[in-house]
Amino acid sequence: MEFPRDGGNEGPIVIANEFADVVVRKVETRNGVRLELWSPRRGTCVRYDAVALDALSYQEPEFITDLLSRTPGA
């Protein structure tokens, strides 16, 4: 399997619909590269490393549905 290459885009990616908007960008930290997810509406931000993203990639759809059913901050 061939891995996709970084397209070299410097700017963030904005993903939005009528329910949410998220700004995604790759950031360099002292501990390596992270994927940063920022929610302007909520004012929250989280950074994930490769291990965390890999763990998300093999979750069943029901796990994500369960996460979405929770009240944020509760």
C-alpha positions in Angstrom: 0.0 0.0 0.0 1.4 3.4 -1.0 1.0 6.2 1.6 -0.4 9.5 0.4 2.1 12.3 0.4 1.8 15.7 2.1 0.5 18.1 -0.5 2.5 20.9 1.1 -0.5 23.0 2.0 0.4 25.5 4.7 -3.1 26.7 5.6 -5.7 25.1 7.8 -8.7 23.0 6.6 -12.2 24.2 7.6 -14.9 21.5 7.8 -18.3 22.8 8.5 -22.0 22.2 8.2 -25.1 23.6 9.9 -24.3 21.8 13.1 -20.6 22.4 13.6 -17.4 23.9 12.2 -13.9 22.6 12.9 -10.5 24.0 11.9 -7.9 21.3 11.2 -4.2 21.9 10.9 -0.9 20.1 11.2 1.3 21.5 14.0 4.9 20.9 15.0 5.4 20.4 18.7 8.4 19.6 20.9 7.1 16.0 20.9 6.5 15.7 17.2 3.8 16.4 14.6 0.2 16.6 15.9 -3.2 17.1 14.2 -4.9 20.0 15.8 -8.7 20.2 15.9 -10.2 23.6 16.9 -13.9 24.3 17.4 -14.5 28.0 17.0 -18.1 27.7 18.2 -17.1 26.0 21.5 -13.7 27.6 21.9 -12.1 24.1 22.4 -9.0 22.7 20.9 -7.3 19.3 21.0 -4.1 17.8 19.5 -3.7 14.2 18.5 -0.6 12.3 17.7 -0.3 9.4 15.2 -1.0 6.8 17.9 -4.3 8.5 18.9 -5.4 8.9 15.3 -4.5 5.3 14.5 -6.7 4.2 17.4 -9.6 6.3 16.0 -9.2 4.7 12.6 -10.2 1.2 13.8 -13.2 2.1 15.9 -16.6 0.7 15.1 -19.2 3.3 13.8 -21.2 2.6 17.0 -18.4 4.0 19.1 -18.6 7.3 17.3 -22.4 7.3 17.5 -22.0 6.9 21.3 -19.6 9.8 21.5 -22.1 12.0 19.6 -24.9 11.1 21.9 -23.1 12.5 24.9 -23.5 16.1 26.1 -20.2 18.0 25.7 -18.7 19.1 29.0 -21.1 17.0 31.1 
